[in-house]
Amino acid sequence: MATFVKLFQTNIMMNTFFLQASPNAGIMQLVLLGGMIVVFYFFMIRPQAQKAKKAKKFQEELQKGDKVVTIAGIHGIVNKVNDDSTIQIEVSPGSFMKIEKSAISLEWSEQLNKTAAAK
């Protein structure tokens, strides 16, 4: 019985020893959390913000004669730029549509103009 008690006490002391946290564990958790935030910012937030800024600049610089594609996939040529953040596009000869500037797709418009320039 005495050996069992001694073994039990040793086992409790070993468990207590292994369950203790190191003194720097809190600092390491903060460093890892900070690292995750930095990675998240540089791989997710910053590229998206740059892309939005580029799209906004493109939409503000639209002028008459630009070939554009809307986010709905409608192709046209800018006929008139209005002051109320809308534009008028000609989708076929004599057929015009009034749309918001924010409905112009940067990626598709660039691809359309790149294809037109290659021909």
MODELLER restraints for C-alpha pairs under 7 A, 6 or more apart:
rsr = mdl.restraints
at = mdl.atoms
rsr.add(forms.Gaussian(group=physical.xy_distance, feature=features.Distance(at['CA:55:A'], at['CA:106:A']), mean=5.69, stdev=0.5))
rsr.add(forms.Gaussian(group=physical.xy_distance, feature=features.Distance(at['CA:58:A'], at['CA:106:A']), mean=6.92, stdev=0.5))
rsr.add(forms.Gaussian(group=physical.xy_distance, feature=features.Distance(at['CA:59:A'], at['CA:101:A']), mean=5.83, stdev=0.5))
rsr.add(forms.Gaussian(group=physical.xy_distance, feature=features.Distance(at['CA:59:A'], at['CA:102:A']), mean=6.80, stdev=0.5))
rsr.add(forms.Gaussian(group=physical.xy_distance, feature=features.Distance(at['CA:59:A'], at['CA:104:A']), mean=7.00, stdev=0.5))
rsr.add(forms.Gaussian(group=physical.xy_distance, feature=features.Distance(at['CA:63:A'], at['CA:78:A']), mean=6.64, stdev=0.5))
rsr.add(forms.Gaussian(group=physical.xy_distance, feature=features.Distance(at['CA:63:A'], at['CA:81:A']), mean=6.45, stdev=0.5))
rsr.add(forms.Gaussian(group=physical.xy_distance, feature=features.Distance(at['CA:64:A'], at['CA:78:A']), mean=4.96, stdev=0.5))
rsr.add(forms.Gaussian(group=physical.xy_distance, feature=features.Distance(at['CA:64:A'], at['CA:79:A']), mean=5.16, stdev=0.5))
rsr.add(forms.Gaussian(group=physical.xy_distance, feature=features.Distance(at['CA:64:A'], at['CA:80:A']), mean=5.75, stdev=0.5))
rsr.add(forms.Gaussian(group=physical.xy_distance, feature=features.Distance(at['CA:64:A'], at['CA:81:A']), mean=6.88, stdev=0.5))
rsr.add(forms.Gaussian(group=physical.xy_distance, feature=features.Distance(at['CA:65:A'], at['CA:77:A']), mean=5.74, stdev=0.5))
rsr.add(forms.Gaussian(group=physical.xy_distance, feature=features.Distance(at['CA:65:A'], at['CA:78:A']), mean=5.21, stdev=0.5))
rsr.add(forms.Gaussian(group=physical.xy_distance, feature=features.Distance(at['CA:65:A'], at['CA:79:A']), mean=6.32, stdev=0.5))
rsr.add(forms.Gaussian(group=physical.xy_distance, feature=features.Distance(at['CA:66:A'], at['CA:77:A']), mean=5.57, stdev=0.5))
rsr.add(forms.Gaussian(group=physical.xy_distance, feature=features.Distance(at['CA:66:A'], at['CA:78:A']), mean=5.34, stdev=0.5))
rsr.add(forms.Gaussian(group=physical.xy_distance, feature=features.Distance(at['CA:67:A'], at['CA:76:A']), mean=5.90, stdev=0.5))
rsr.add(forms.Gaussian(group=physical.xy_distance, feature=features.Distance(at['CA:67:A'], at['CA:77:A']), mean=4.48, stdev=0.5))
rsr.add(forms.Gaussian(group=physical.xy_distance, feature=features.Distance(at['CA:67:A'], at['CA:78:A']), mean=6.43, stdev=0.5))
rsr.add(forms.Gaussian(group=physical.xy_distance, feature=features.Distance(at['CA:67:A'], at['CA:109:A']), mean=6.90, stdev=0.5))
rsr.add(forms.Gaussian(group=physical.xy_distance, feature=features.Distance(at['CA:67:A'], at['CA:113:A']), mean=6.83, stdev=0.5))
rsr.add(forms.Gaussian(group=physical.xy_distance, feature=features.Distance(at['CA:68:A'], at['CA:75:A']), mean=5.94, stdev=0.5))
rsr.add(forms.Gaussian(group=physical.xy_distance, feature=features.Distance(at['CA:68:A'], at['CA:76:A']), mean=5.58, stdev=0.5))
rsr.add(forms.Gaussian(group=physical.xy_distance, feature=features.Distance(at['CA:68:A'], at['CA:77:A']), mean=6.01, stdev=0.5))
rsr.add(forms.Gaussian(group=physical.xy_distance, feature=features.Distance(at['CA:68:A'], at['CA:104:A']), mean=6.77, stdev=0.5))
rsr.add(forms.Gaussian(group=physical.xy_distance, feature=features.Distance(at['CA:68:A'], at['CA:109:A']), mean=4.79, stdev=0.5))
rsr.add(forms.Gaussian(group=physical.xy_distance, feature=features.Distance(at['CA:69:A'], at['CA:75:A']), mean=4.53, stdev=0.5))
rsr.add(forms.Gaussian(group=physical.xy_distance, feature=features.Distance(at['CA:69:A'], at['CA:76:A']), mean=6.44, stdev=0.5))
rsr.add(forms.Gaussian(group=physical.xy_distance, feature=features.Distance(at['CA:69:A'], at['CA:104:A']), mean=5.98, stdev=0.5))
rsr.add(forms.Gaussian(group=physical.xy_distance, feature=features.Distance(at['CA:69:A'], at['CA:105:A']), mean=5.89, stdev=0.5))
rsr.add(forms.Gaussian(group=physical.xy_distance, feature=features.Distance(at['CA:69:A'], at['CA:108:A']), mean=5.90, stdev=0.5))
rsr.add(forms.Gaussian(group=physical.xy_distance, feature=features.Distance(at['CA:69:A'], at['CA:109:A']), mean=5.05, stdev=0.5))
rsr.add(forms.Gaussian(group=physical.xy_distance, feature=features.Distance(at['CA:70:A'], at['CA:103:A']), mean=5.42, stdev=0.5))
rsr.add(forms.Gaussian(group=physical.xy_distance, feature=features.Distance(at['CA:70:A'], at['CA:104:A']), mean=4.27, stdev=0.5))
rsr.add(forms.Gaussian(group=physical.xy_distance, feature=features.Distance(at['CA:70:A'], at['CA:105:A']), mean=5.21, stdev=0.5))
rsr.add(forms.Gaussian(group=physical.xy_distance, feature=features.Distance(at['CA:71:A'], at['CA:103:A']), mean=5.57, stdev=0.5))
rsr.add(forms.Gaussian(group=physical.xy_distance, feature=features.Distance(at['CA:71:A'], at['CA:104:A']), mean=5.82, stdev=0.5))
rsr.add(forms.Gaussian(group=physical.xy_distance, feature=features.Distance(at['CA:71:A'], at['CA:105:A']), mean=5.12, stdev=0.5))
rsr.add(forms.Gaussian(group=physical.xy_distance, feature=features.Distance(at['CA:75:A'], at['CA:91:A']), mean=6.18, stdev=0.5))
rsr.add(forms.Gaussian(group=physical.xy_distance, feature=features.Distance(at['CA:76:A'], at['CA:89:A']), mean=5.61, stdev=0.5))
rsr.add(forms.Gaussian(group=physical.xy_distance, feature=features.Distance(at['CA:76:A'], at['CA:90:A']), mean=5.26, stdev=0.5))
rsr.add(forms.Gaussian(group=physical.xy_distance, feature=features.Distance(at['CA:76:A'], at['CA:91:A']), mean=4.35, stdev=0.5))
rsr.add(forms.Gaussian(group=physical.xy_distance, feature=features.Distance(at['CA:77:A'], at['CA:89:A']), mean=5.25, stdev=0.5))
rsr.add(forms.Gaussian(group=physical.xy_distance, feature=features.Distance(at['CA:77:A'], at['CA:90:A']), mean=5.23, stdev=0.5))
rsr.add(forms.Gaussian(group=physical.xy_distance, feature=features.Distance(at['CA:77:A'], at['CA:91:A']), mean=6.68, stdev=0.5))
rsr.add(forms.Gaussian(group=physical.xy_distance, feature=features.Distance(at['CA:78:A'], at['CA:87:A']), mean=6.94, stdev=0.5))
rsr.add(forms.Gaussian(group=physical.xy_distance, feature=features.Distance(at['CA:78:A'], at['CA:88:A']), mean=6.06, stdev=0.5))
rsr.add(forms.Gaussian(group=physical.xy_distance, feature=features.Distance(at['CA:78:A'], at['CA:89:A']), mean=4.38, stdev=0.5))
rsr.add(forms.Gaussian(group=physical.xy_distance, feature=features.Distance(at['CA:78:A'], at['CA:90:A']), mean=6.39, stdev=0.5))
rsr.add(forms.Gaussian(group=physical.xy_distance, feature=features.Distance(at['CA:79:A'], at['CA:88:A']), mean=5.47, stdev=0.5))
rsr.add(forms.Gaussian(group=physical.xy_distance, feature=features.Distance(at['CA:79:A'], at['CA:89:A']), mean=5.11, stdev=0.5))
rsr.add(forms.Gaussian(group=physical.xy_distance, feature=features.Distance(at['CA:79:A'], at['CA:90:A']), mean=6.10, stdev=0.5))
rsr.add(forms.Gaussian(group=physical.xy_distance, feature=features.Distance(at['CA:80:A'], at['CA:87:A']), mean=5.71, stdev=0.5))
rsr.add(forms.Gaussian(group=physical.xy_distance, feature=features.Distance(at['CA:80:A'], at['CA:88:A']), mean=5.01, stdev=0.5))
rsr.add(forms.Gaussian(group=physical.xy_distance, feature=features.Distance(at['CA:80:A'], at['CA:89:A']), mean=6.99, stdev=0.5))
rsr.add(forms.Gaussian(group=physical.xy_distance, feature=features.Distance(at['CA:81:A'], at['CA:87:A']), mean=4.53, stdev=0.5))
rsr.add(forms.Gaussian(group=physical.xy_distance, feature=features.Distance(at['CA:81:A'], at['CA:88:A']), mean=6.42, stdev=0.5))
rsr.add(forms.Gaussian(group=physical.xy_distance, feature=features.Distance(at['CA:85:A'], at['CA:100:A']), mean=6.08, stdev=0.5))
rsr.add(forms.Gaussian(group=physical.xy_distance, feature=features.Distance(at['CA:85:A'], at['CA:101:A']), mean=5.81, stdev=0.5))
rsr.add(forms.Gaussian(group=physical.xy_distance, feature=features.Distance(at['CA:86:A'], at['CA:98:A']), mean=6.65, stdev=0.5))
rsr.add(forms.Gaussian(group=physical.xy_distance, feature=features.Distance(at['CA:86:A'], at['CA:99:A']), mean=5.46, stdev=0.5))
rsr.add(forms.Gaussian(group=physical.xy_distance, feature=features.Distance(at['CA:86:A'], at['CA:100:A']), mean=4.25, stdev=0.5))
rsr.add(forms.Gaussian(group=physical.xy_distance, feature=features.Distance(at['CA:86:A'], at['CA:101:A']), mean=5.26, stdev=0.5))
rsr.add(forms.Gaussian(group=physical.xy_distance, feature=features.Distance(at['CA:87:A'], at['CA:98:A']), mean=5.67, stdev=0.5))
rsr.add(forms.Gaussian(group=physical.xy_distance, feature=features.Distance(at['CA:87:A'], at['CA:99:A']), mean=5.56, stdev=0.5))
rsr.add(forms.Gaussian(group=physical.xy_distance, feature=features.Distance(at['CA:87:A'], at['CA:100:A']), mean=6.22, stdev=0.5))
rsr.add(forms.Gaussian(group=physical.xy_distance, feature=features.Distance(at['CA:87:A'], at['CA:101:A']), mean=6.21, stdev=0.5))
rsr.add(forms.Gaussian(group=physical.xy_distance, feature=features.Distance(at['CA:88:A'], at['CA:96:A']), mean=6.41, stdev=0.5))
rsr.add(forms.Gaussian(group=physical.xy_distance, feature=features.Distance(at['CA:88:A'], at['CA:97:A']), mean=5.46, stdev=0.5))
rsr.add(forms.Gaussian(group=physical.xy_distance, feature=features.Distance(at['CA:88:A'], at['CA:98:A']), mean=4.36, stdev=0.5))
rsr.add(forms.Gaussian(group=physical.xy_distance, feature=features.Distance(at['CA:88:A'], at['CA:99:A']), mean=6.33, stdev=0.5))
rsr.add(forms.Gaussian(group=physical.xy_distance, feature=features.Distance(at['CA:89:A'], at['CA:96:A']), mean=5.51, stdev=0.5))
rsr.add(forms.Gaussian(group=physical.xy_distance, feature=features.Distance(at['CA:89:A'], at['CA:97:A']), mean=5.34, stdev=0.5))
rsr.add(forms.Gaussian(group=physical.xy_distance, feature=features.Distance(at['CA:89:A'], at['CA:98:A']), mean=6.45, stdev=0.5))
rsr.add(forms.Gaussian(group=physical.xy_distance, feature=features.Distance(at['CA:90:A'], at['CA:96:A']), mean=4.43, stdev=0.5))
rsr.add(forms.Gaussian(group=physical.xy_distance, feature=features.Distance(at['CA:90:A'], at['CA:97:A']), mean=6.45, stdev=0.5))
